[in-house]
């Protein structure tokens, strides 16, 4: 289970299945919003959003959000 799925369960009170669905929907939405030349890069970070066939080891939407947070100096 990813970090984002865990957070959705804890903070929003979603079931594991609901949290996983929300994470997948957000990943798919992100993939439709970035230019095509960046979709491969984003797909490798979010681990199988729209159009990706398999999730890479590590990665995931939680990893992407964590990297973005550290980039902008967020602690949390």
CHARMM internal coordinates of N, CA and C (Angstrom, degrees):
IC EDIT
DIST 1 N 1 CA 1.4506
DIST 1 CA 1 C 1.5283
ANGL 1 N 1 CA 1 C 108.46
DIST 1 C 2 N 1.3233
ANGL 1 CA 1 C 2 N 115.68
DIHE 1 N 1 CA 1 C 2 N 144.13
DIST 2 N 2 CA 1.4580
ANGL 1 C 2 N 2 CA 118.73
DIHE 1 CA 1 C 2 N 2 CA -177.17
DIST 2 CA 2 C 1.5238
ANGL 2 N 2 CA 2 C 111.96
DIHE 1 C 2 N 2 CA 2 C -87.31
DIST 2 C 3 N 1.2905
ANGL 2 CA 2 C 3 N 113.86
DIHE 2 N 2 CA 2 C 3 N 166.97
DIST 3 N 3 CA 1.4590
ANGL 2 C 3 N 3 CA 121.71
DIHE 2 CA 2 C 3 N 3 CA 178.58
DIST 3 CA 3 C 1.5364
ANGL 3 N 3 CA 3 C 110.84
DIHE 2 C 3 N 3 CA 3 C -61.89
DIST 3 C 4 N 1.3338
ANGL 3 CA 3 C 4 N 116.42
DIHE 3 N 3 CA 3 C 4 N -39.48
DIST 4 N 4 CA 1.4666
ANGL 3 C 4 N 4 CA 120.38
DIHE 3 CA 3 C 4 N 4 CA 179.70
DIST 4 CA 4 C 1.5219
ANGL 4 N 4 CA 4 C 110.57
DIHE 3 C 4 N 4 CA 4 C -66.76
DIST 4 C 5 N 1.3242
ANGL 4 CA 4 C 5 N 117.21
DIHE 4 N 4 CA 4 C 5 N -42.04
DIST 5 N 5 CA 1.4614
ANGL 4 C 5 N 5 CA 120.49
DIHE 4 CA 4 C 5 N 5 CA 177.90
DIST 5 CA 5 C 1.5179
ANGL 5 N 5 CA 5 C 110.30
DIHE 4 C 5 N 5 CA 5 C -60.54
DIST 5 C 6 N 1.3171
ANGL 5 CA 5 C 6 N 116.69
DIHE 5 N 5 CA 5 C 6 N -42.77
DIST 6 N 6 CA 1.4682
ANGL 5 C 6 N 6 CA 120.56
DIHE 5 CA 5 C 6 N 6 CA 177.36
DIST 6 CA 6 C 1.5303
ANGL 6 N 6 CA 6 C 111.28
DIHE 5 C 6 N 6 CA 6 C -60.60
DIST 6 C 7 N 1.3321
ANGL 6 CA 6 C 7 N 116.09
DIHE 6 N 6 CA 6 C 7 N -44.78
DIST 7 N 7 CA 1.4649
ANGL 6 C 7 N 7 CA 120.01
DIHE 6 CA 6 C 7 N 7 CA 179.97
DIST 7 CA 7 C 1.5314
ANGL 7 N 7 CA 7 C 111.80
DIHE 6 C 7 N 7 CA 7 C -63.86
DIST 7 C 8 N 1.3144
ANGL 7 CA 7 C 8 N 116.63
DIHE 7 N 7 CA 7 C 8 N -40.50
DIST 8 N 8 CA 1.4628
ANGL 7 C 8 N 8 CA 119.95
DIHE 7 CA 7 C 8 N 8 CA 178.24
DIST 8 CA 8 C 1.5228
ANGL 8 N 8 CA 8 C 111.13
DIHE 7 C 8 N 8 CA 8 C -62.31
DIST 8 C 9 N 1.3157
ANGL 8 CA 8 C 9 N 116.38
DIHE 8 N 8 CA 8 C 9 N -37.23
DIST 9 N 9 CA 1.4651
ANGL 8 C 9 N 9 CA 119.89
DIHE 8 CA 8 C 9 N 9 CA 178.06
DIST 9 CA 9 C 1.5241
ANGL 9 N 9 CA 9 C 110.74
DIHE 8 C 9 N 9 CA 9 C -68.06
DIST 9 C 10 N 1.3253
ANGL 9 CA 9 C 10 N 116.31
DIHE 9 N 9 CA 9 C 10 N -44.83
DIST 10 N 10 CA 1.4635
ANGL 9 C 10 N 10 CA 120.84
DIHE 9 CA 9 C 10 N 10 CA -176.22
DIST 10 CA 10 C 1.5237
ANGL 10 N 10 CA 10 C 112.22
DIHE 9 C 10 N 10 CA 10 C -72.46
DIST 10 C 11 N 1.3305
ANGL 10 CA 10 C 11 N 117.18
DIHE 10 N 10 CA 10 C 11 N -49.67
DIST 11 N 11 CA 1.4606
ANGL 10 C 11 N 11 CA 121.33
DIHE 10 CA 10 C 11 N 11 CA -172.01
DIST 11 CA 11 C 1.5236
ANGL 11 N 11 CA 11 C 113.17
DIHE 10 C 11 N 11 CA 11 C -82.64
DIST 11 C 12 N 1.3348
ANGL 11 CA 11 C 12 N 117.16
DIHE 11 N 11 CA 11 C 12 N -35.06
DIST 12 N 12 CA 1.4610
ANGL 11 C 12 N 12 CA 119.99
DIHE 11 CA 11 C 12 N 12 CA -176.01
DIST 12 CA 12 C 1.5259
ANGL 12 N 12 CA 12 C 112.66
DIHE 11 C 12 N 12 CA 12 C -104.77
DIST 12 C 13 N 1.3190
ANGL 12 CA 12 C 13 N 116.41
DIHE 12 N 12 CA 12 C 13 N -6.92
DIST 13 N 13 CA 1.4589
ANGL 12 C 13 N 13 CA 119.91
DIHE 12 CA 12 C 13 N 13 CA 178.77
DIST 13 CA 13 C 1.5219
ANGL 13 N 13 CA 13 C 114.14
DIHE 12 C 13 N 13 CA 13 C 70.44
DIST 13 C 14 N 1.3426
ANGL 13 CA 13 C 14 N 116.31
DIHE 13 N 13 CA 13 C 14 N 27.92
DIST 14 N 14 CA 1.4613
ANGL 13 C 14 N 14 CA 119.82
DIHE 13 CA 13 C 14 N 14 CA 179.76
DIST 14 CA 14 C 1.5228
ANGL 14 N 14 CA 14 C 111.02
DIHE 13 C 14 N 14 CA 14 C -83.25
DIST 14 C 15 N 1.3198
ANGL 14 CA 14 C 15 N 115.11
DIHE 14 N 14 CA 14 C 15 N 153.56
DIST 15 N 15 CA 1.4577
ANGL 14 C 15 N 15 CA 119.79
DIHE 14 CA 14 C 15 N 15 CA 173.57
DIST 15 CA 15 C 1.5293
ANGL 15 N 15 CA 15 C 108.24
DIHE 14 C 15 N 15 CA 15 C -71.15
DIST 15 C 16 N 1.3319
ANGL 15 CA 15 C 16 N 118.55
DIHE 15 N 15 CA 15 C 16 N 162.96
DIST 16 N 16 CA 1.4706
ANGL 15 C 16 N 16 CA 119.97
DIHE 15 CA 15 C 16 N 16 CA 178.06
DIST 16 CA 16 C 1.5320
ANGL 16 N 16 CA 16 C 112.64
DIHE 15 C 16 N 16 CA 16 C -55.63
DIST 16 C 17 N 1.3333
ANGL 16 CA 16 C 17 N 117.14
DIHE 16 N 16 CA 16 C 17 N -41.91
DIST 17 N 17 CA 1.4727
ANGL 16 C 17 N 17 CA 120.19
DIHE 16 CA 16 C 17 N 17 CA 179.51
DIST 17 CA 17 C 1.5301
ANGL 17 N 17 CA 17 C 111.53
DIHE 16 C 17 N 17 CA 17 C -65.64
DIST 17 C 18 N 1.3254
ANGL 17 CA 17 C 18 N 116.93
DIHE 17 N 17 CA 17 C 18 N -42.16
DIST 18 N 18 CA 1.4624
ANGL 17 C 18 N 18 CA 120.63
DIHE 17 CA 17 C 18 N 18 CA 179.12
DIST 18 CA 18 C 1.5262
ANGL 18 N 18 CA 18 C 110.53
DIHE 17 C 18 N 18 CA 18 C -64.83
DIST 18 C 19 N 1.3197
ANGL 18 CA 18 C 19 N 116.95
DIHE 18 N 18 CA 18 C 19 N -43.92
DIST 19 N 19 CA 1.4610
ANGL 18 C 19 N 19 CA 121.12
DIHE 18 CA 18 C 19 N 19 CA -179.22
DIST 19 CA 19 C 1.5217
ANGL 19 N 19 CA 19 C 111.02
DIHE 18 C 19 N 19 CA 19 C -62.62
DIST 19 C 20 N 1.3152
ANGL 19 CA 19 C 20 N 116.80
DIHE 19 N 19 CA 19 C 20 N -40.56
DIST 20 N 20 CA 1.4573
ANGL 19 C 20 N 20 CA 120.97
DIHE 19 CA 19 C 20 N 20 CA 179.50
DIST 20 CA 20 C 1.5348
ANGL 20 N 20 CA 20 C 110.32
DIHE 19 C 20 N 20 CA 20 C -66.28
DIST 20 C 21 N 1.3291
ANGL 20 CA 20 C 21 N 116.77
DIHE 20 N 20 CA 20 C 21 N -40.02
DIST 21 N 21 CA 1.4599
ANGL 20 C 21 N 21 CA 120.96
DIHE 20 CA 20 C 21 N 21 CA 177.97
DIST 21 CA 21 C 1.5273
ANGL 21 N 21 CA 21 C 111.03
DIHE 20 C 21 N 21 CA 21 C -63.77
DIST 21 C 22 N 1.3157
ANGL 21 CA 21 C 22 N 117.02
DIHE 21 N 21 CA 21 C 22 N -43.76
DIST 22 N 22 CA 1.4683
ANGL 21 C 22 N 22 CA 120.85
DIHE 21 CA 21 C 22 N 22 CA 178.28
DIST 22 CA 22 C 1.5205
ANGL 22 N 22 CA 22 C 109.97
DIHE 21 C 22 N 22 CA 22 C -60.69
DIST 22 C 23 N 1.3206
ANGL 22 CA 22 C 23 N 116.91
DIHE 22 N 22 CA 22 C 23 N -44.54
DIST 23 N 23 CA 1.4638
ANGL 22 C 23 N 23 CA 119.94
DIHE 22 CA 22 C 23 N 23 CA 179.73
DIST 23 CA 23 C 1.5267
ANGL 23 N 23 CA 23 C 110.48
DIHE 22 C 23 N 23 CA 23 C -60.71
DIST 23 C 24 N 1.3156
ANGL 23 CA 23 C 24 N 117.77
DIHE 23 N 23 CA 23 C 24 N -42.90
DIST 24 N 24 CA 1.4619
ANGL 23 C 24 N 24 CA 121.35
DIHE 23 CA 23 C 24 N 24 CA 179.40
DIST 24 CA 24 C 1.5270
ANGL 24 N 24 CA 24 C 111.41
DIHE 23 C 24 N 24 CA 24 C -64.61
DIST 24 C 25 N 1.3288
ANGL 24 CA 24 C 25 N 116.74
DIHE 24 N 24 CA 24 C 25 N -41.09
DIST 25 N 25 CA 1.4678
ANGL 24 C 25 N 25 CA 120.40
DIHE 24 CA 24 C 25 N 25 CA 179.47
DIST 25 CA 25 C 1.5248
ANGL 25 N 25 CA 25 C 111.67
DIHE 24 C 25 N 25 CA 25 C -65.15
DIST 25 C 26 N 1.3168
ANGL 25 CA 25 C 26 N 116.82
DIHE 25 N 25 CA 25 C 26 N -40.53
DIST 26 N 26 CA 1.4641
ANGL 25 C 26 N 26 CA 120.48
DIHE 25 CA 25 C 26 N 26 CA 177.72
DIST 26 CA 26 C 1.5276
ANGL 26 N 26 CA 26 C 109.74
DIHE 25 C 26 N 26 CA 26 C -64.51
DIST 26 C 27 N 1.3147
ANGL 26 CA 26 C 27 N 117.02
DIHE 26 N 26 CA 26 C 27 N -43.14
DIST 27 N 27 CA 1.4613
ANGL 26 C 27 N 27 CA 120.68
DIHE 26 CA 26 C 27 N 27 CA 178.88
DIST 27 CA 27 C 1.5212
ANGL 27 N 27 CA 27 C 110.69
DIHE 26 C 27 N 27 CA 27 C -60.99
DIST 27 C 28 N 1.3203
ANGL 27 CA 27 C 28 N 117.17
DIHE 27 N 27 CA 27 C 28 N -44.47
DIST 28 N 28 CA 1.4623
ANGL 27 C 28 N 28 CA 121.01
DIHE 27 CA 27 C 28 N 28 CA 178.66
DIST 28 CA 28 C 1.5271
ANGL 28 N 28 CA 28 C 111.00
DIHE 27 C 28 N 28 CA 28 C -62.99
DIST 28 C 29 N 1.3149
ANGL 28 CA 28 C 29 N 116.36
DIHE 28 N 28 CA 28 C 29 N -41.46
DIST 29 N 29 CA 1.4684
ANGL 28 C 29 N 29 CA 120.17
DIHE 28 CA 28 C 29 N 29 CA 179.22
DIST 29 CA 29 C 1.5298
ANGL 29 N 29 CA 29 C 110.62
DIHE 28 C 29 N 29 CA 29 C -63.81
DIST 29 C 30 N 1.3179
ANGL 29 CA 29 C 30 N 116.60
DIHE 29 N 29 CA 29 C 30 N -43.81
DIST 30 N 30 CA 1.4625
ANGL 29 C 30 N 30 CA 119.75
DIHE 29 CA 29 C 30 N 30 CA 177.96
DIST 30 CA 30 C 1.5261
ANGL 30 N 30 CA 30 C 111.44
DIHE 29 C 30 N 30 CA 30 C -59.14
DIST 30 C 31 N 1.3187
ANGL 30 CA 30 C 31 N 116.11
DIHE 30 N 30 CA 30 C 31 N -39.90
DIST 31 N 31 CA 1.4621
ANGL 30 C 31 N 31 CA 120.30
DIHE 30 CA 30 C 31 N 31 CA -179.14
DIST 31 CA 31 C 1.5297
ANGL 31 N 31 CA 31 C 111.62
DIHE 30 C 31 N 31 CA 31 C -64.12
DIST 31 C 32 N 1.3252
ANGL 31 CA 31 C 32 N 117.42
DIHE 31 N 31 CA 31 C 32 N -31.06
DIST 32 N 32 CA 1.4623
ANGL 31 C 32 N 32 CA 119.66
DIHE 31 CA 31 C 32 N 32 CA 179.77
DIST 32 CA 32 C 1.5286
ANGL 32 N 32 CA 32 C 112.01
DIHE 31 C 32 N 32 CA 32 C -80.33
DIST 32 C 33 N 1.3217
ANGL 32 CA 32 C 33 N 117.37
DIHE 32 N 32 CA 32 C 33 N -14.68
DIST 33 N 33 CA 1.4627
ANGL 32 C 33 N 33 CA 121.32
DIHE 32 CA 32 C 33 N 33 CA -174.93
DIST 33 CA 33 C 1.5276
ANGL 33 N 33 CA 33 C 113.93
DIHE 32 C 33 N 33 CA 33 C -97.61
DIST 33 C 34 N 1.3114
ANGL 33 CA 33 C 34 N 117.91
DIHE 33 N 33 CA 33 C 34 N -13.53
DIST 34 N 34 CA 1.4696
ANGL 33 C 34 N 34 CA 119.55
DIHE 33 CA 33 C 34 N 34 CA -179.04
DIST 34 CA 34 C 1.5262
ANGL 34 N 34 CA 34 C 109.63
DIHE 33 C 34 N 34 CA 34 C -97.82
DIST 34 C 35 N 1.3251
ANGL 34 CA 34 C 35 N 117.42
DIHE 34 N 34 CA 34 C 35 N 151.82
DIST 35 N 35 CA 1.4635
ANGL 34 C 35 N 35 CA 120.31
DIHE 34 CA 34 C 35 N 35 CA 176.71
DIST 35 CA 35 C 1.5307
ANGL 35 N 35 CA 35 C 110.81
DIHE 34 C 35 N 35 CA 35 C -58.96
DIST 35 C 36 N 1.3194
ANGL 35 CA 35 C 36 N 115.98
DIHE 35 N 35 CA 35 C 36 N 149.05
DIST 36 N 36 CA 1.4651
ANGL 35 C 36 N 36 CA 121.40
DIHE 35 CA 35 C 36 N 36 CA -175.35
DIST 36 CA 36 C 1.5211
ANGL 36 N 36 CA 36 C 113.05
DIHE 35 C 36 N 36 CA 36 C -55.66
DIST 36 C 37 N 1.3294
ANGL 36 CA 36 C 37 N 117.51
DIHE 36 N 36 CA 36 C 37 N -33.90
DIST 37 N 37 CA 1.4692
ANGL 36 C 37 N 37 CA 119.25
DIHE 36 CA 36 C 37 N 37 CA -178.83
DIST 37 CA 37 C 1.5268
ANGL 37 N 37 CA 37 C 112.81
DIHE 36 C 37 N 37 CA 37 C -68.37
DIST 37 C 38 N 1.3261
ANGL 37 CA 37 C 38 N 117.75
DIHE 37 N 37 CA 37 C 38 N -15.67
DIST 38 N 38 CA 1.4640
ANGL 37 C 38 N 38 CA 121.12
DIHE 37 CA 37 C 38 N 38 CA 178.82
DIST 38 CA 38 C 1.5265
ANGL 38 N 38 CA 38 C 113.27
DIHE 37 C 38 N 38 CA 38 C -104.24
DIST 38 C 39 N 1.3256
ANGL 38 CA 38 C 39 N 118.09
DIHE 38 N 38 CA 38 C 39 N -5.33
DIST 39 N 39 CA 1.4600
ANGL 38 C 39 N 39 CA 120.60
DIHE 38 CA 38 C 39 N 39 CA -177.10
DIST 39 CA 39 C 1.5181
ANGL 39 N 39 CA 39 C 112.95
DIHE 38 C 39 N 39 CA 39 C -63.85
DIST 39 C 40 N 1.3204
ANGL 39 CA 39 C 40 N 117.92
DIHE 39 N 39 CA 39 C 40 N -36.80
DIST 40 N 40 CA 1.4603
ANGL 39 C 40 N 40 CA 120.75
DIHE 39 CA 39 C 40 N 40 CA 178.37
DIST 40 CA 40 C 1.5237
ANGL 40 N 40 CA 40 C 111.70
DIHE 39 C 40 N 40 CA 40 C -64.61
DIST 40 C 41 N 1.3232
ANGL 40 CA 40 C 41 N 115.53
DIHE 40 N 40 CA 40 C 41 N -41.10
DIST 41 N 41 CA 1.4643
ANGL 40 C 41 N 41 CA 120.68
DIHE 40 CA 40 C 41 N 41 CA 178.90
DIST 41 CA 41 C 1.5221
ANGL 41 N 41 CA 41 C 109.80
DIHE 40 C 41 N 41 CA 41 C -66.42
DIST 41 C 42 N 1.3323
ANGL 41 CA 41 C 42 N 116.19
DIHE 41 N 41 CA 41 C 42 N -48.22
DIST 42 N 42 CA 1.4621
ANGL 41 C 42 N 42 CA 120.57
DIHE 41 CA 41 C 42 N 42 CA 179.21
DIST 42 CA 42 C 1.5223
ANGL 42 N 42 CA 42 C 110.91
DIHE 41 C 42 N 42 CA 42 C -62.00
DIST 42 C 43 N 1.3294
ANGL 42 CA 42 C 43 N 116.52
DIHE 42 N 42 CA 42 C 43 N -41.72
DIST 43 N 43 CA 1.4619
ANGL 42 C 43 N 43 CA 120.79
DIHE 42 CA 42 C 43 N 43 CA 178.82
DIST 43 CA 43 C 1.5181
ANGL 43 N 43 CA 43 C 112.47
DIHE 42 C 43 N 43 CA 43 C -59.83
DIST 43 C 44 N 1.3323
ANGL 43 CA 43 C 44 N 117.13
DIHE 43 N 43 CA 43 C 44 N -36.70
DIST 44 N 44 CA 1.4602
ANGL 43 C 44 N 44 CA 119.38
DIHE 43 CA 43 C 44 N 44 CA 179.10
DIST 44 CA 44 C 1.5282
ANGL 44 N 44 CA 44 C 111.41
DIHE 43 C 44 N 44 CA 44 C -69.11
DIST 44 C 45 N 1.3365
ANGL 44 CA 44 C 45 N 117.40
DIHE 44 N 44 CA 44 C 45 N -29.39
DIST 45 N 45 CA 1.4553
ANGL 44 C 45 N 45 CA 120.83
DIHE 44 CA 44 C 45 N 45 CA 178.20
DIST 45 CA 45 C 1.5192
ANGL 45 N 45 CA 45 C 112.42
DIHE 44 C 45 N 45 CA 45 C -78.81
DIST 45 C 46 N 1.3284
ANGL 45 CA 45 C 46 N 116.67
DIHE 45 N 45 CA 45 C 46 N -42.18
DIST 46 N 46 CA 1.4633
ANGL 45 C 46 N 46 CA 118.81
DIHE 45 CA 45 C 46 N 46 CA -175.32
DIST 46 CA 46 C 1.5140
ANGL 46 N 46 CA 46 C 112.81
DIHE 45 C 46 N 46 CA 46 C -87.33
DIST 46 C 47 N 1.2995
ANGL 46 CA 46 C 47 N 116.64
DIHE 46 N 46 CA 46 C 47 N -4.38
DIST 47 N 47 CA 1.4502
ANGL 46 C 47 N 47 CA 120.40
DIHE 46 CA 46 C 47 N 47 CA 170.46
DIST 47 CA 47 C 1.5109
ANGL 47 N 47 CA 47 C 115.68
DIHE 46 C 47 N 47 CA 47 C 66.96
DIST 47 C 48 N 1.3074
ANGL 47 CA 47 C 48 N 116.96
DIHE 47 N 47 CA 47 C 48 N 54.42
DIST 48 N 48 CA 1.4445
ANGL 47 C 48 N 48 CA 118.71
DIHE 47 CA 47 C 48 N 48 CA 171.58
DIST 48 CA 48 C 1.5048
ANGL 48 N 48 CA 48 C 114.99
DIHE 47 C 48 N 48 CA 48 C 101.10
DIST 48 C 49 N 1.3144
ANGL 48 CA 48 C 49 N 117.54
DIHE 48 N 48 CA 48 C 49 N 37.38
DIST 49 N 49 CA 1.4614
ANGL 48 C 49 N 49 CA 120.43
DIHE 48 CA 48 C 49 N 49 CA 173.77
DIST 49 CA 49 C 1.5135
ANGL 49 N 49 CA 49 C 109.52
DIHE 48 C 49 N 49 CA 49 C -66.70
DIST 49 C 50 N 1.2914
ANGL 49 CA 49 C 50 N 117.89
DIHE 49 N 49 CA 49 C 50 N -147.72
DIST 50 N 50 CA 1.4604
ANGL 49 C 50 N 50 CA 122.45
DIHE 49 CA 49 C 50 N 50 CA -176.91
DIST 50 CA 50 C 1.5202
ANGL 50 N 50 CA 50 C 110.70
DIHE 49 C 50 N 50 CA 50 C -60.54
DIST 50 C 51 N 1.3114
ANGL 50 CA 50 C 51 N 116.35
DIHE 50 N 50 CA 50 C 51 N 121.53
DIST 51 N 51 CA 1.4395
ANGL 50 C 51 N 51 CA 121.54
DIHE 50 CA 50 C 51 N 51 CA 172.85
DIST 51 CA 51 C 1.5185
ANGL 51 N 51 CA 51 C 116.04
DIHE 50 C 51 N 51 CA 51 C 86.66
DIST 51 C 52 N 1.2874
ANGL 51 CA 51 C 52 N 119.69
DIHE 51 N 51 CA 51 C 52 N -10.00
DIST 52 N 52 CA 1.4601
ANGL 51 C 52 N 52 CA 120.54
DIHE 51 CA 51 C 52 N 52 CA 178.99
DIST 52 CA 52 C 1.5230
ANGL 52 N 52 CA 52 C 108.89
DIHE 51 C 52 N 52 CA 52 C -85.24
DIST 52 C 53 N 1.3227
ANGL 52 CA 52 C 53 N 116.34
DIHE 52 N 52 CA 52 C 53 N 139.53
DIST 53 N 53 CA 1.4534
ANGL 52 C 53 N 53 CA 118.89
DIHE 52 CA 52 C 53 N 53 CA -173.50
DIST 53 CA 53 C 1.5174
ANGL 53 N 53 CA 53 C 114.41
DIHE 52 C 53 N 53 CA 53 C -88.94
DIST 53 C 54 N 1.3074
ANGL 53 CA 53 C 54 N 117.65
DIHE 53 N 53 CA 53 C 54 N -24.88
DIST 54 N 54 CA 1.4584
ANGL 53 C 54 N 54 CA 118.66
DIHE 53 CA 53 C 54 N 54 CA 178.99
DIST 54 CA 54 C 1.5135
ANGL 54 N 54 CA 54 C 110.40
DIHE 53 C 54 N 54 CA 54 C -151.08
DIST 54 C 55 N 1.3116
ANGL 54 CA 54 C 55 N 115.49
DIHE 54 N 54 CA 54 C 55 N 152.13
DIST 55 N 55 CA 1.4594
ANGL 54 C 55 N 55 CA 120.54
DIHE 54 CA 54 C 55 N 55 CA -178.92
DIST 55 CA 55 C 1.5225
ANGL 55 N 55 CA 55 C 109.62
DIHE 54 C 55 N 55 CA 55 C -86.44
DIST 55 C 56 N 1.3069
ANGL 55 CA 55 C 56 N 118.00
DIHE 55 N 55 CA 55 C 56 N 132.71
DIST 56 N 56 CA 1.4592
ANGL 55 C 56 N 56 CA 119.72
DIHE 55 CA 55 C 56 N 56 CA 177.05
DIST 56 CA 56 C 1.5165
ANGL 56 N 56 CA 56 C 110.65
DIHE 55 C 56 N 56 CA 56 C -73.60
DIST 56 C 57 N 1.3055
ANGL 56 CA 56 C 57 N 115.47
DIHE 56 N 56 CA 56 C 57 N 159.50
DIST 57 N 57 CA 1.4662
ANGL 56 C 57 N 57 CA 118.90
DIHE 56 CA 56 C 57 N 57 CA 176.22
DIST 57 CA 57 C 1.5143
ANGL 57 N 57 CA 57 C 108.91
DIHE 56 C 57 N 57 CA 57 C -63.67
DIST 57 C 58 N 1.3019
ANGL 57 CA 57 C 58 N 117.53
DIHE 57 N 57 CA 57 C 58 N 142.15
DIST 58 N 58 CA 1.4593
ANGL 57 C 58 N 58 CA 121.00
DIHE 57 CA 57 C 58 N 58 CA -175.81
DIST 58 CA 58 C 1.5139
ANGL 58 N 58 CA 58 C 108.79
DIHE 57 C 58 N 58 CA 58 C 74.30
DIST 58 C 59 N 1.3057
ANGL 58 CA 58 C 59 N 117.12
DIHE 58 N 58 CA 58 C 59 N -139.26
DIST 59 N 59 CA 1.4463
ANGL 58 C 59 N 59 CA 121.76
DIHE 58 CA 58 C 59 N 59 CA 173.44
DIST 59 CA 59 C 1.5091
ANGL 59 N 59 CA 59 C 113.63
DIHE 58 C 59 N 59 CA 59 C 55.57
DIST 59 C 60 N 1.2915
ANGL 59 CA 59 C 60 N 116.21
DIHE 59 N 59 CA 59 C 60 N -143.79
DIST 60 N 60 CA 1.4447
ANGL 59 C 60 N 60 CA 122.31
DIHE 59 CA 59 C 60 N 60 CA -178.58
DIST 60 CA 60 C 1.5194
ANGL 60 N 60 CA 60 C 111.01
DIHE 59 C 60 N 60 CA 60 C 91.51
DIST 60 C 61 N 1.3025
ANGL 60 CA 60 C 61 N 114.72
DIHE 60 N 60 CA 60 C 61 N 163.57
DIST 61 N 61 CA 1.4547
ANGL 60 C 61 N 61 CA 120.29
DIHE 60 CA 60 C 61 N 61 CA -179.84
DIST 61 CA 61 C 1.5212
ANGL 61 N 61 CA 61 C 110.87
DIHE 60 C 61 N 61 CA 61 C -61.17
DIST 61 C 62 N 1.3287
ANGL 61 CA 61 C 62 N 117.40
DIHE 61 N 61 CA 61 C 62 N -36.14
DIST 62 N 62 CA 1.4606
ANGL 61 C 62 N 62 CA 120.59
DIHE 61 CA 61 C 62 N 62 CA 177.85
DIST 62 CA 62 C 1.5086
ANGL 62 N 62 CA 62 C 111.74
DIHE 61 C 62 N 62 CA 62 C -60.75
DIST 62 C 63 N 1.3176
ANGL 62 CA 62 C 63 N 116.11
DIHE 62 N 62 CA 62 C 63 N -40.19
DIST 63 N 63 CA 1.4595
ANGL 62 C 63 N 63 CA 120.73
DIHE 62 CA 62 C 63 N 63 CA 178.53
DIST 63 CA 63 C 1.5212
ANGL 63 N 63 CA 63 C 110.88
DIHE 62 C 63 N 63 CA 63 C -65.52
DIST 63 C 64 N 1.3334
ANGL 63 CA 63 C 64 N 116.08
DIHE 63 N 63 CA 63 C 64 N -42.07
DIST 64 N 64 CA 1.4526
ANGL 63 C 64 N 64 CA 120.27
DIHE 63 CA 63 C 64 N 64 CA 178.71
DIST 64 CA 64 C 1.5245
ANGL 64 N 64 CA 64 C 110.70
DIHE 63 C 64 N 64 CA 64 C -62.37
DIST 64 C 65 N 1.3188
ANGL 64 CA 64 C 65 N 116.85
DIHE 64 N 64 CA 64 C 65 N -46.25
DIST 65 N 65 CA 1.4568
ANGL 64 C 65 N 65 CA 120.54
DIHE 64 CA 64 C 65 N 65 CA -179.84
DIST 65 CA 65 C 1.5220
ANGL 65 N 65 CA 65 C 111.27
DIHE 64 C 65 N 65 CA 65 C -65.01
DIST 65 C 66 N 1.3065
ANGL 65 CA 65 C 66 N 116.40
DIHE 65 N 65 CA 65 C 66 N -37.32
DIST 66 N 66 CA 1.4592
ANGL 65 C 66 N 66 CA 121.14
DIHE 65 CA 65 C 66 N 66 CA 178.12
DIST 66 CA 66 C 1.5253
ANGL 66 N 66 CA 66 C 110.58
DIHE 65 C 66 N 66 CA 66 C -64.35
DIST 66 C 67 N 1.3310
ANGL 66 CA 66 C 67 N 116.65
DIHE 66 N 66 CA 66 C 67 N -43.70
DIST 67 N 67 CA 1.4603
ANGL 66 C 67 N 67 CA 121.25
DIHE 66 CA 66 C 67 N 67 CA 177.73
DIST 67 CA 67 C 1.5242
ANGL 67 N 67 CA 67 C 110.62
DIHE 66 C 67 N 67 CA 67 C -63.27
DIST 67 C 68 N 1.3309
ANGL 67 CA 67 C 68 N 116.65
DIHE 67 N 67 CA 67 C 68 N -43.36
DIST 68 N 68 CA 1.4628
ANGL 67 C 68 N 68 CA 120.28
DIHE 67 CA 67 C 68 N 68 CA 179.49
DIST 68 CA 68 C 1.5263
ANGL 68 N 68 CA 68 C 110.66
DIHE 67 C 68 N 68 CA 68 C -63.89
DIST 68 C 69 N 1.3191
ANGL 68 CA 68 C 69 N 116.84
DIHE 68 N 68 CA 68 C 69 N -40.38
DIST 69 N 69 CA 1.4635
ANGL 68 C 69 N 69 CA 120.60
DIHE 68 CA 68 C 69 N 69 CA 178.95
DIST 69 CA 69 C 1.5148
ANGL 69 N 69 CA 69 C 111.12
DIHE 68 C 69 N 69 CA 69 C -62.11
DIST 69 C 70 N 1.3347
ANGL 69 CA 69 C 70 N 116.62
DIHE 69 N 69 CA 69 C 70 N -44.28
DIST 70 N 70 CA 1.4562
ANGL 69 C 70 N 70 CA 119.33
DIHE 69 CA 69 C 70 N 70 CA -179.58
DIST 70 CA 70 C 1.5194
ANGL 70 N 70 CA 70 C 110.85
DIHE 69 C 70 N 70 CA 70 C -67.57
DIST 70 C 71 N 1.3312
ANGL 70 CA 70 C 71 N 117.01
DIHE 70 N 70 CA 70 C 71 N -33.24
DIST 71 N 71 CA 1.4626
ANGL 70 C 71 N 71 CA 121.50
DIHE 70 CA 70 C 71 N 71 CA 178.30
DIST 71 CA 71 C 1.5230
ANGL 71 N 71 CA 71 C 110.92
DIHE 70 C 71 N 71 CA 71 C -62.80
DIST 71 C 72 N 1.3350
ANGL 71 CA 71 C 72 N 116.35
DIHE 71 N 71 CA 71 C 72 N -38.62
DIST 72 N 72 CA 1.4596
ANGL 71 C 72 N 72 CA 120.61
DIHE 71 CA 71 C 72 N 72 CA -177.51
DIST 72 CA 72 C 1.5151
ANGL 72 N 72 CA 72 C 113.09
DIHE 71 C 72 N 72 CA 72 C -97.46
DIST 72 C 73 N 1.3263
ANGL 72 CA 72 C 73 N 117.05
DIHE 72 N 72 CA 72 C 73 N 7.67
DIST 73 N 73 CA 1.4565
ANGL 72 C 73 N 73 CA 120.62
DIHE 72 CA 72 C 73 N 73 CA 174.26
DIST 73 CA 73 C 1.5000
ANGL 73 N 73 CA 73 C 115.56
DIHE 72 C 73 N 73 CA 73 C 80.90
DIST 73 C 74 N 1.3419
ANGL 73 CA 73 C 74 N 118.87
DIHE 73 N 73 CA 73 C 74 N 14.04
DIST 74 N 74 CA 1.4581
ANGL 73 C 74 N 74 CA 121.61
DIHE 73 CA 73 C 74 N 74 CA 178.72
DIST 74 CA 74 C 1.5141
ANGL 74 N 74 CA 74 C 110.26
DIHE 73 C 74 N 74 CA 74 C -77.63
DIST 74 C 75 N 1.3110
ANGL 74 CA 74 C 75 N 116.64
DIHE 74 N 74 CA 74 C 75 N 141.79
DIST 75 N 75 CA 1.4550
ANGL 74 C 75 N 75 CA 119.99
DIHE 74 CA 74 C 75 N 75 CA 177.97
DIST 75 CA 75 C 1.5136
ANGL 75 N 75 CA 75 C 111.74
DIHE 74 C 75 N 75 CA 75 C -105.12
DIST 75 C 76 N 1.3149
ANGL 75 CA 75 C 76 N 116.14
DIHE 75 N 75 CA 75 C 76 N 10.62
DIST 76 N 76 CA 1.3503
ANGL 75 C 76 N 76 CA 112.06
DIHE 75 CA 75 C 76 N 76 CA -179.91
DIST 76 CA 76 C 1.3423
ANGL 76 N 76 CA 76 C 142.01
DIHE 75 C 76 N 76 CA 76 C 176.54
END
COOR INIT
IC SEED 1 N 1 CA 1 C
IC BUILD
